[in-house]
Amino acid sequence: MTSVTGATAISDHSAFWKKPISIDLDTGERMVLRSPQDALYALVSDWPVNGGVHQQRAIDFCRAWLAGRMPAETVRQAFILAALEAGLSINDDDDDGAGSPF
């Protein structure tokens, strides 16, 4: 759902982040997340450390996004904090690694 100005509405459940996030799991697998829905799946099914404060907050933010109460980019920031809390290696640049260093 987009507004007249072209901005994505908060309740758009197909919203993708402007930049994906990739995380390296303990299994050696790299997971690329492109949306709050991807983040929620990772947080509840593939997360290496359960019970973290930032993990729970990110889950809550993902659910708030699903209910139309949280912008996707806010969820993205909460997910990054949860990944750092879990000690995961993260890359929030473009998929091809050619993203800006700033």
MOPAC internal coordinates of N, CA, C and O (Angstrom, degrees):
PM7 1SCF
backbone

  N    0.0000 0     0.00 0     0.00 0    0    0    0
  C    1.4356 1     0.00 0     0.00 0    1    0    0
  C    1.5205 1   108.03 1     0.00 0    2    1    0
  O    1.2310 1   120.07 1   -53.20 1    3    2    1
  N    1.3171 1   117.46 1   126.80 1    3    2    1
  C    1.4572 1   121.34 1   176.91 1    5    3    2
  C    1.5115 1   109.50 1  -122.50 1    6    5    3
  O    1.2310 1   120.90 1   -28.69 1    7    6    5
  N    1.3056 1   115.88 1   151.31 1    7    6    5
  C    1.4565 1   120.22 1   177.91 1    9    7    6
  C    1.5172 1   109.55 1   -83.13 1   10    9    7
  O    1.2310 1   121.16 1    -2.65 1   11   10    9
  N    1.3174 1   115.39 1   177.35 1   11   10    9
  C    1.4618 1   120.56 1   179.92 1   13   11   10
  C    1.5202 1   110.85 1   -59.82 1   14   13   11
  O    1.2310 1   120.22 1   147.70 1   15   14   13
  N    1.3250 1   117.18 1   -32.30 1   15   14   13
  C    1.4612 1   120.99 1  -179.67 1   17   15   14
  C    1.5206 1   112.33 1   -80.02 1   18   17   15
  O    1.2310 1   120.04 1   173.94 1   19   18   17
  N    1.3325 1   117.53 1    -6.06 1   19   18   17
  C    1.4564 1   120.89 1   179.43 1   21   19   18
  C    1.5138 1   113.60 1    92.50 1   22   21   19
  O    1.2310 1   119.33 1   179.80 1   23   22   21
  N    1.3224 1   118.88 1    -0.20 1   23   22   21
  C    1.4597 1   121.38 1   179.60 1   25   23   22
  C    1.5241 1   109.39 1   -76.86 1   26   25   23
  O    1.2310 1   120.53 1   -36.81 1   27   26   25
  N    1.3227 1   116.60 1   143.19 1   27   26   25
  C    1.4602 1   121.00 1   179.41 1   29   27   26
  C    1.5187 1   109.27 1   -75.81 1   30   29   27
  O    1.2310 1   120.99 1   -48.76 1   31   30   29
  N    1.3070 1   115.72 1   131.24 1   31   30   29
  C    1.4558 1   121.40 1   178.81 1   33   31   30
  C    1.5222 1   109.86 1   -71.94 1   34   33   31
  O    1.2310 1   120.59 1   -26.26 1   35   34   33
  N    1.3246 1   116.47 1   153.74 1   35   34   33
  C    1.4582 1   121.69 1  -179.91 1   37   35   34
  C    1.5246 1   110.43 1   -60.28 1   38   37   35
  O    1.2310 1   119.77 1   143.10 1   39   38   37
  N    1.3152 1   118.05 1   -36.90 1   39   38   37
  C    1.4605 1   120.72 1  -174.21 1   41   39   38
  C    1.5280 1   113.97 1   -84.37 1   42   41   39
  O    1.2310 1   119.46 1  -170.87 1   43   42   41
  N    1.3184 1   118.64 1     9.13 1   43   42   41
  C    1.4627 1   121.47 1  -179.95 1   45   43   42
  C    1.5236 1   109.01 1   -75.60 1   46   45   43
  O    1.2310 1   120.12 1   -74.97 1   47   46   45
  N    1.3366 1   117.38 1   105.03 1   47   46   45
  C    1.4627 1   121.42 1  -175.29 1   49   47   46
  C    1.5193 1   113.32 1   -77.04 1   50   49   47
  O    1.2310 1   120.06 1   179.38 1   51   50   49
  N    1.3150 1   117.49 1    -0.62 1   51   50   49
  C    1.4575 1   119.86 1   176.27 1   53   51   50
  C    1.5328 1   110.90 1  -104.79 1   54   53   51
  O    1.2310 1   120.77 1  -168.07 1   55   54   53
  N    1.3320 1   116.13 1    11.93 1   55   54   53
  C    1.4618 1   120.68 1  -176.14 1   57   55   54
  C    1.5297 1   111.39 1   -65.00 1   58   57   55
  O    1.2310 1   121.19 1   -45.40 1   59   58   57
  N    1.3104 1   115.32 1   134.60 1   59   58   57
  C    1.4550 1   121.93 1   173.64 1   61   59   58
  C    1.5155 1   108.68 1  -109.70 1   62   61   59
  O    1.2310 1   120.89 1   -30.06 1   63   62   61
  N    1.3356 1   115.91 1   149.94 1   63   62   61
  C    1.4525 1   119.91 1   175.64 1   65   63   62
  C    1.5148 1   109.57 1   -69.31 1   66   65   63
  O    1.2310 1   120.95 1   -24.62 1   67   66   65
  N    1.3191 1   115.79 1   155.38 1   67   66   65
  C    1.4661 1   119.96 1   177.11 1   69   67   66
  C    1.5162 1   111.10 1   -63.53 1   70   69   67
  O    1.2310 1   120.80 1   144.58 1   71   70   69
  N    1.3384 1   116.08 1   -35.42 1   71   70   69
  C    1.4677 1   121.55 1   177.23 1   73   71   70
  C    1.5217 1   108.36 1  -130.20 1   74   73   71
  O    1.2310 1   119.78 1   -49.28 1   75   74   73
  N    1.3220 1   118.03 1   130.72 1   75   74   73
  C    1.4715 1   119.50 1   176.93 1   77   75   74
  C    1.5275 1   110.94 1   -70.72 1   78   77   75
  O    1.2310 1   121.26 1   -15.76 1   79   78   77
  N    1.3075 1   115.19 1   164.24 1   79   78   77
  C    1.4650 1   122.41 1   175.79 1   81   79   78
  C    1.5209 1   106.61 1  -119.28 1   82   81   79
  O    1.2310 1   120.20 1   -46.91 1   83   82   81
  N    1.3127 1   117.22 1   133.09 1   83   82   81
  C    1.4600 1   119.00 1   172.60 1   85   83   82
  C    1.5205 1   108.45 1  -114.23 1   86   85   83
  O    1.2310 1   121.52 1   -39.89 1   87   86   85
  N    1.3267 1   114.69 1   140.11 1   87   86   85
  C    1.4596 1   120.97 1   178.54 1   89   87   86
  C    1.5209 1   108.32 1  -126.79 1   90   89   87
  O    1.2310 1   121.08 1   -33.61 1   91   90   89
  N    1.3115 1   115.53 1   146.39 1   91   90   89
  C    1.4593 1   121.76 1   176.89 1   93   91   90
  C    1.5193 1   108.04 1  -100.67 1   94   93   91
  O    1.2310 1   120.84 1   -62.51 1   95   94   93
  N    1.3262 1   116.00 1   117.49 1   95   94   93
  C    1.4601 1   121.66 1   179.84 1   97   95   94
  C    1.5238 1   110.56 1   -82.41 1   98   97   95
  O    1.2310 1   120.86 1   -16.58 1   99   98   97
  N    1.3257 1   115.96 1   163.42 1   99   98   97
  C    1.4712 1   121.68 1   179.43 1  101   99   98
  C    1.5258 1   112.08 1   -59.69 1  102  101   99
  O    1.2310 1   120.34 1   155.61 1  103  102  101
  N    1.3131 1   116.95 1   -24.39 1  103  102  101
  C    1.4664 1   121.82 1  -179.06 1  105  103  102
  C    1.5234 1   112.21 1   -76.33 1  106  105  103
  O    1.2310 1   120.60 1   173.83 1  107  106  105
  N    1.3347 1   116.46 1    -6.17 1  107  106  105
  C    1.4481 1   121.11 1  -176.67 1  109  107  106
  C    1.5224 1   112.75 1    91.69 1  110  109  107
  O    1.2310 1   120.95 1   173.86 1  111  110  109
  N    1.3156 1   115.79 1    -6.14 1  111  110  109
  C    1.4615 1   121.46 1   179.53 1  113  111  110
  C    1.5303 1   110.02 1   -78.45 1  114  113  111
  O    1.2310 1   120.82 1   -39.41 1  115  114  113
  N    1.3233 1   116.05 1   140.59 1  115  114  113
  C    1.4615 1   121.06 1   174.31 1  117  115  114
  C    1.5162 1   108.05 1  -101.56 1  118  117  115
  O    1.2310 1   120.84 1   -53.08 1  119  118  117
  N    1.3214 1   115.99 1   126.92 1  119  118  117
  C    1.4537 1   121.62 1  -179.77 1  121  119  118
  C    1.5288 1   108.27 1  -110.41 1  122  121  119
  O    1.2310 1   120.47 1   -52.29 1  123  122  121
  N    1.3288 1   116.71 1   127.71 1  123  122  121
  C    1.4587 1   121.75 1   178.16 1  125  123  122
  C    1.5162 1   107.97 1  -104.59 1  126  125  123
  O    1.2310 1   121.24 1   -56.58 1  127  126  125
  N    1.3229 1   115.24 1   123.42 1  127  126  125
  C    1.4590 1   121.56 1  -178.35 1  129  127  126
  C    1.5246 1   108.66 1  -111.46 1  130  129  127
  O    1.2310 1   121.00 1   -48.67 1  131  130  129
  N    1.3237 1   115.70 1   131.33 1  131  130  129
  C    1.4629 1   121.00 1  -175.31 1  133  131  130
  C    1.5206 1   114.00 1  -118.04 1  134  133  131
  O    1.2310 1   120.36 1   176.20 1  135  134  133
  N    1.3419 1   116.91 1    -3.80 1  135  134  133
  C    1.4660 1   119.32 1  -174.49 1  137  135  134
  C    1.5283 1   110.19 1  -157.80 1  138  137  135
  O    1.2310 1   120.50 1   -14.13 1  139  138  137
  N    1.3323 1   116.65 1   165.87 1  139  138  137
  C    1.4652 1   119.53 1   173.84 1  141  139  138
  C    1.5249 1   112.59 1   -59.74 1  142  141  139
  O    1.2310 1   120.19 1   148.16 1  143  142  141
  N    1.3114 1   117.25 1   -31.84 1  143  142  141
  C    1.4566 1   120.17 1   178.24 1  145  143  142
  C    1.5336 1   110.57 1   -65.24 1  146  145  143
  O    1.2310 1   120.19 1   138.18 1  147  146  145
  N    1.3383 1   117.24 1   -41.82 1  147  146  145
  C    1.4675 1   121.01 1   174.40 1  149  147  146
  C    1.5257 1   110.48 1   -60.58 1  150  149  147
  O    1.2310 1   121.01 1   137.36 1  151  150  149
  N    1.3368 1   115.67 1   -42.64 1  151  150  149
  C    1.4667 1   120.58 1  -178.47 1  153  151  150
  C    1.5217 1   110.95 1   -62.86 1  154  153  151
  O    1.2310 1   120.23 1   136.13 1  155  154  153
  N    1.3263 1   117.16 1   -43.87 1  155  154  153
  C    1.4601 1   120.09 1  -179.75 1  157  155  154
  C    1.5227 1   110.62 1   -61.07 1  158  157  155
  O    1.2310 1   120.44 1   135.93 1  159  158  157
  N    1.3239 1   116.76 1   -44.07 1  159  158  157
  C    1.4680 1   120.28 1   178.29 1  161  159  158
  C    1.5361 1   110.43 1   -58.16 1  162  161  159
  O    1.2310 1   120.49 1   133.13 1  163  162  161
  N    1.3342 1   116.66 1   -46.87 1  163  162  161
  C    1.4697 1   120.32 1  -179.42 1  165  163  162
  C    1.5258 1   111.23 1   -63.09 1  166  165  163
  O    1.2310 1   120.41 1   136.95 1  167  166  165
  N    1.3114 1   116.82 1   -43.05 1  167  166  165
  C    1.4625 1   121.57 1  -176.28 1  169  167  166
  C    1.5272 1   113.08 1   -65.43 1  170  169  167
  O    1.2310 1   119.86 1   148.55 1  171  170  169
  N    1.3200 1   117.87 1   -31.45 1  171  170  169
  C    1.4651 1   119.48 1  -176.48 1  173  171  170
  C    1.5208 1   113.45 1  -102.07 1  174  173  171
  O    1.2310 1   119.70 1   165.03 1  175  174  173
  N    1.3426 1   118.18 1   -14.97 1  175  174  173
  C    1.4592 1   117.49 1  -176.37 1  177  175  174
  C    1.5247 1   114.81 1  -120.39 1  178  177  175
  O    1.2310 1   119.77 1   148.43 1  179  178  177
  N    1.3189 1   118.04 1   -31.57 1  179  178  177
  C    1.4629 1   120.39 1  -174.61 1  181  179  178
  C    1.5305 1   113.86 1  -117.07 1  182  181  179
  O    1.2310 1   120.17 1  -169.73 1  183  182  181
  N    1.3023 1   117.28 1    10.27 1  183  182  181
  C    1.4664 1   119.98 1  -172.24 1  185  183  182
  C    1.5159 1   111.01 1   -75.23 1  186  185  183
  O    1.2310 1   119.67 1   -48.38 1  187  186  185
  N    1.3376 1   118.24 1   131.62 1  187  186  185
  C    1.4689 1   120.75 1  -175.29 1  189  187  186
  C    1.5236 1   114.48 1   -75.32 1  190  189  187
  O    1.2310 1   119.96 1   154.54 1  191  190  189
  N    1.3289 1   117.69 1   -25.46 1  191  190  189
  C    1.4624 1   121.42 1  -176.95 1  193  191  190
  C    1.5310 1   107.96 1  -129.95 1  194  193  191
  O    1.2310 1   120.23 1   -64.72 1  195  194  193
  N    1.3181 1   117.16 1   115.28 1  195  194  193
  C    1.4631 1   120.04 1  -178.95 1  197  195  194
  C    1.5187 1   110.98 1   -96.80 1  198  197  195
  O    1.2310 1   121.11 1   -29.58 1  199  198  197
  N    1.3223 1   115.49 1   150.42 1  199  198  197
  C    1.4550 1   121.00 1   174.36 1  201  199  198
  C    1.5070 1   115.20 1    95.97 1  202  201  199
  O    1.2310 1   119.75 1  -175.21 1  203  202  201
  N    1.3289 1   118.07 1     4.79 1  203  202  201
  C    1.4559 1   119.83 1   178.85 1  205  203  202
  C    1.5234 1   112.14 1   -72.82 1  206  205  203
  O    1.2310 1   120.58 1   -31.15 1  207  206  205
  N    1.3101 1   116.49 1   148.85 1  207  206  205
  C    1.4636 1   122.00 1   179.04 1  209  207  206
  C    1.5266 1   110.45 1   -60.51 1  210  209  207
  O    1.2310 1   120.30 1   133.80 1  211  210  209
  N    1.3260 1   117.04 1   -46.20 1  211  210  209
  C    1.4637 1   120.26 1  -178.48 1  213  211  210
  C    1.5280 1   111.61 1   -71.06 1  214  213  211
  O    1.2310 1   120.31 1   148.01 1  215  214  213
  N    1.3341 1   117.02 1   -31.99 1  215  214  213
  C    1.4599 1   119.55 1   175.64 1  217  215  214
  C    1.5265 1   109.66 1   -61.74 1  218  217  215
  O    1.2310 1   120.24 1   131.22 1  219  218  217
  N    1.3276 1   117.15 1   -48.78 1  219  218  217
  C    1.4664 1   120.23 1  -178.83 1  221  219  218
  C    1.5245 1   111.30 1   -64.04 1  222  221  219
  O    1.2310 1   120.72 1   139.85 1  223  222  221
  N    1.3218 1   116.24 1   -40.15 1  223  222  221
  C    1.4653 1   119.30 1   178.59 1  225  223  222
  C    1.5293 1   110.28 1   -63.27 1  226  225  223
  O    1.2310 1   120.04 1   137.79 1  227  226  225
  N    1.3250 1   117.52 1   -42.21 1  227  226  225
  C    1.4647 1   120.84 1   178.83 1  229  227  226
  C    1.5322 1   110.90 1   -63.97 1  230  229  227
  O    1.2310 1   120.04 1   140.33 1  231  230  229
  N    1.3286 1   117.54 1   -39.67 1  231  230  229
  C    1.4668 1   120.91 1   175.94 1  233  231  230
  C    1.5250 1   109.92 1   -61.70 1  234  233  231
  O    1.2310 1   120.77 1   134.63 1  235  234  233
  N    1.3298 1   116.13 1   -45.37 1  235  234  233
  C    1.4698 1   120.14 1   178.53 1  237  235  234
  C    1.5309 1   111.01 1   -60.97 1  238  237  235
  O    1.2310 1   120.39 1   139.26 1  239  238  237
  N    1.3437 1   116.86 1   -40.74 1  239  238  237
  C    1.4666 1   120.78 1   179.65 1  241  239  238
  C    1.5286 1   110.47 1   -66.45 1  242  241  239
  O    1.2310 1   120.12 1   140.12 1  243  242  241
  N    1.3367 1   117.37 1   -39.88 1  243  242  241
  C    1.4704 1   120.37 1   177.14 1  245  243  242
  C    1.5185 1   110.43 1   -60.81 1  246  245  243
  O    1.2310 1   120.59 1   135.89 1  247  246  245
  N    1.3064 1   116.48 1   -44.11 1  247  246  245
  C    1.4749 1   120.44 1   179.56 1  249  247  246
  C    1.5240 1   111.08 1   -66.65 1  250  249  247
  O    1.2310 1   120.32 1   143.05 1  251  250  249
  N    1.3264 1   116.99 1   -36.95 1  251  250  249
  C    1.4666 1   120.18 1   176.29 1  253  251  250
  C    1.5261 1   110.11 1   -65.06 1  254  253  251
  O    1.2310 1   120.38 1   142.53 1  255  254  253
  N    1.3310 1   116.88 1   -37.47 1  255  254  253
  C    1.4686 1   120.61 1   176.03 1  257  255  254
  C    1.5226 1   110.59 1   -62.08 1  258  257  255
  O    1.2310 1   120.54 1   136.09 1  259  258  257
  N    1.3418 1   116.57 1   -43.91 1  259  258  257
  C    1.4686 1   120.44 1   178.14 1  261  259  258
  C    1.5246 1   111.65 1   -59.83 1  262  261  259
  O    1.2310 1   120.44 1   147.05 1  263  262  261
  N    1.3272 1   116.76 1   -32.95 1  263  262  261
  C    1.4638 1   121.73 1   179.58 1  265  263  262
  C    1.5236 1   112.17 1   -84.94 1  266  265  263
  O    1.2310 1   120.48 1   179.39 1  267  266  265
  N    1.3324 1   116.69 1    -0.61 1  267  266  265
  C    1.4606 1   120.18 1   178.78 1  269  267  266
  C    1.5139 1   114.99 1    82.20 1  270  269  267
  O    1.2310 1   120.28 1  -159.88 1  271  270  269
  N    1.3453 1   117.08 1    20.12 1  271  270  269
  C    1.4606 1   120.89 1  -176.57 1  273  271  270
  C    1.5265 1   114.49 1  -111.03 1  274  273  271
  O    1.2310 1   119.84 1  -174.48 1  275  274  273
  N    1.3480 1   117.92 1     5.52 1  275  274  273
  C    1.4623 1   119.82 1  -175.30 1  277  275  274
  C    1.5291 1   108.58 1  -145.65 1  278  277  275
  O    1.2310 1   119.97 1   -48.14 1  279  278  277
  N    1.3440 1   117.66 1   131.86 1  279  278  277
  C    1.4684 1   119.88 1   176.24 1  281  279  278
  C    1.5270 1   111.38 1   -68.33 1  282  281  279
  O    1.2310 1   120.49 1   -34.46 1  283  282  281
  N    1.3117 1   116.67 1   145.54 1  283  282  281
  C    1.4617 1   122.59 1  -178.06 1  285  283  282
  C    1.5280 1   111.97 1   -57.88 1  286  285  283
  O    1.2310 1   119.73 1   140.56 1  287  286  285
  N    1.3204 1   118.12 1   -39.44 1  287  286  285
  C    1.4698 1   120.21 1  -177.72 1  289  287  286
  C    1.5324 1   111.90 1   -69.06 1  290  289  287
  O    1.2310 1   119.78 1   151.62 1  291  290  289
  N    1.3254 1   118.03 1   -28.38 1  291  290  289
  C    1.4681 1   120.94 1   174.94 1  293  291  290
  C    1.5231 1   109.71 1   -68.59 1  294  293  291
  O    1.2310 1   120.79 1   140.49 1  295  294  293
  N    1.3251 1   116.09 1   -39.51 1  295  294  293
  C    1.4681 1   120.90 1   176.18 1  297  295  294
  C    1.5249 1   109.71 1   -61.77 1  298  297  295
  O    1.2310 1   120.70 1   139.88 1  299  298  297
  N    1.3176 1   116.26 1   -40.12 1  299  298  297
  C    1.4740 1   121.27 1   179.93 1  301  299  298
  C    1.5304 1   110.78 1   -58.53 1  302  301  299
  O    1.2310 1   120.54 1   134.23 1  303  302  301
  N    1.3218 1   116.56 1   -45.77 1  303  302  301
  C    1.4649 1   120.40 1   179.77 1  305  303  302
  C    1.5300 1   111.24 1   -64.35 1  306  305  303
  O    1.2310 1   120.38 1   140.07 1  307  306  305
  N    1.3298 1   116.88 1   -39.93 1  307  306  305
  C    1.4654 1   120.33 1   177.99 1  309  307  306
  C    1.5275 1   110.59 1   -64.61 1  310  309  307
  O    1.2310 1   120.46 1   142.23 1  311  310  309
  N    1.3287 1   116.73 1   -37.77 1  311  310  309
  C    1.4618 1   120.21 1   178.64 1  313  311  310
  C    1.5309 1   110.62 1   -65.13 1  314  313  311
  O    1.2310 1   119.97 1   138.14 1  315  314  313
  N    1.3122 1   117.65 1   -41.86 1  315  314  313
  C    1.4671 1   121.12 1   178.54 1  317  315  314
  C    1.5283 1   110.42 1   -59.26 1  318  317  315
  O    1.2310 1   120.07 1   136.69 1  319  318  317
  N    1.3278 1   117.47 1   -43.31 1  319  318  317
  C    1.4681 1   120.65 1   177.83 1  321  319  318
  C    1.5294 1   111.16 1   -62.72 1  322  321  319
  O    1.2310 1   120.44 1   140.38 1  323  322  321
  N    1.3371 1   116.77 1   -39.62 1  323  322  321
  C    1.4642 1   120.08 1   178.41 1  325  323  322
  C    1.5260 1   110.75 1   -65.34 1  326  325  323
  O    1.2310 1   120.35 1   140.92 1  327  326  325
  N    1.3206 1   116.93 1   -39.08 1  327  326  325
  C    1.4667 1   120.71 1   178.83 1  329  327  326
  C    1.5268 1   110.66 1   -65.29 1  330  329  327
  O    1.2310 1   120.37 1   138.11 1  331  330  329
  N    1.3125 1   116.90 1   -41.89 1  331  330  329
  C    1.4685 1   120.65 1   177.48 1  333  331  330
  C    1.5237 1   110.36 1   -63.51 1  334  333  331
  O    1.2310 1   120.59 1   137.48 1  335  334  333
  N    1.3230 1   116.48 1   -42.52 1  335  334  333
  C    1.4660 1   121.44 1   178.64 1  337  335  334
  C    1.5320 1   111.00 1   -59.29 1  338  337  335
  O    1.2310 1   120.68 1   142.43 1  339  338  337
  N    1.3296 1   116.30 1   -37.57 1  339  338  337
  C    1.4706 1   121.05 1  -178.57 1  341  339  338
  C    1.5238 1   112.65 1   -81.92 1  342  341  339
  O    1.2310 1   120.42 1   177.29 1  343  342  341
  N    1.3367 1   116.79 1    -2.71 1  343  342  341
  C    1.4570 1   120.09 1   178.94 1  345  343  342
  C    1.5230 1   113.73 1    75.90 1  346  345  343
  O    1.2310 1   120.51 1  -159.02 1  347  346  345
  N    1.3172 1   116.63 1    20.98 1  347  346  345
  C    1.4610 1   120.42 1  -179.82 1  349  347  346
  C    1.5213 1   111.26 1   -80.51 1  350  349  347
  O    1.2310 1   121.08 1   -33.46 1  351  350  349
  N    1.3040 1   115.54 1   146.54 1  351  350  349
  C    1.4528 1   121.41 1   172.60 1  353  351  350
  C    1.5176 1   106.85 1   -79.77 1  354  353  351
  O    1.2310 1   120.73 1   -56.73 1  355  354  353
  N    1.3357 1   116.22 1   123.27 1  355  354  353
  C    1.4564 1   119.78 1  -177.75 1  357  355  354
  C    1.5115 1   110.78 1  -123.59 1  358  357  355
  O    1.2310 1   121.80 1   -26.87 1  359  358  357
  N    1.3141 1   114.16 1   153.13 1  359  358  357
  C    1.4559 1   122.04 1   174.60 1  361  359  358
  C    1.5131 1   105.46 1  -137.05 1  362  361  359
  O    1.2310 1   120.43 1   -62.78 1  363  362  361
  N    1.3253 1   116.79 1   117.22 1  363  362  361
  C    1.4587 1   118.48 1   179.83 1  365  363  362
  C    1.5200 1   111.64 1  -108.68 1  366  365  363
  O    1.2310 1   120.69 1  -156.44 1  367  366  365
  N    1.3421 1   116.28 1    23.56 1  367  366  365
  C    1.4728 1   121.24 1   173.80 1  369  367  366
  C    1.5155 1   108.91 1   -86.95 1  370  369  367
  O    1.2310 1   121.12 1     3.44 1  371  370  369
  N    1.3214 1   115.46 1  -176.56 1  371  370  369
  C    1.4620 1   121.06 1   177.92 1  373  371  370
  C    1.5162 1   110.27 1   -63.89 1  374  373  371
  O    1.2310 1   120.65 1   -22.80 1  375  374  373
  N    1.3419 1   116.37 1   157.20 1  375  374  373
  C    1.4720 1   122.43 1  -178.84 1  377  375  374
  C    1.5096 1   113.13 1   -53.94 1  378  377  375
  O    1.2310 1   120.34 1   142.94 1  379  378  377
  N    1.3368 1   116.96 1   -37.06 1  379  378  377
  C    1.4596 1   119.55 1  -174.47 1  381  379  378
  C    1.5218 1   112.83 1   -83.02 1  382  381  379
  O    1.2310 1   120.38 1   179.87 1  383  382  381
  N    1.3439 1   116.88 1    -0.13 1  383  382  381
  C    1.4467 1   120.31 1   178.32 1  385  383  382
  C    1.5142 1   113.69 1    77.01 1  386  385  383
  O    1.2310 1   120.27 1  -175.98 1  387  386  385
  N    1.3412 1   117.10 1     4.02 1  387  386  385
  C    1.4583 1   120.82 1  -177.96 1  389  387  386
  C    1.5265 1   111.69 1   -96.17 1  390  389  387
  O    1.2310 1   120.73 1  -161.74 1  391  390  389
  N    1.3039 1   116.20 1    18.26 1  391  390  389
  C    1.4669 1   120.01 1  -179.01 1  393  391  390
  C    1.5121 1   111.67 1   -67.40 1  394  393  391
  O    1.2310 1   121.37 1   -18.84 1  395  394  393
  N    1.3034 1   114.99 1   161.16 1  395  394  393
  C    1.4508 1   121.24 1   179.46 1  397  395  394
  C    1.5290 1   110.01 1   -66.45 1  398  397  395
  O    1.2310 1   119.94 1   -38.55 1  399  398  397
  N    1.3276 1   117.72 1   141.45 1  399  398  397
  C    1.4617 1   119.63 1   178.05 1  401  399  398
  C    1.5198 1   111.91 1   -73.50 1  402  401  399
  O    1.2310 1   119.23 1   174.94 1  403  402  401
  N    1.3073 1   119.07 1    -5.06 1  403  402  401
  C    1.4658 1   122.96 1  -178.24 1  405  403  402
  C    1.4925 1   112.67 1  -103.58 1  406  405  403
  O    1.2310 1   120.10 1   180.00 1  407  406  405

